């Protein structure tokens, strides 16, 4: 089924003309190289999400609790106790990860000397 052409109507471009991109379209669709700023922006997004989660934690856990550790005790908001536990856990993981990195570096140095 074909549509009759009317006088004065613009001609439709052929398939070859449609597939050809103009230089400005090629520039717009080309790959933009990554920069330090763009990588920093992408890497900061998880931190912003974590900040929002922590703020929600603090807002929802304001009740006072007593934390007992060995002979001492401390009365503090639940959110502060939870954040303190998270920070101590993160520091422990950082320490263990650092020890593992040092161990691997030492092993690589020894292998380099033995060759």
Secondary structure, 3 states (H helix, E strand, C coil): CCCCCCCCCCCCCCHHHHHCCCHHHHHHHCCCCCCHHHHHHHHHHHHHHHHHHHHHHHHHCCCEEEEEECCEEEEEEHHHHHHHHHHHHHHHHHHHHHHHHHHHHHHHHHHHHHC
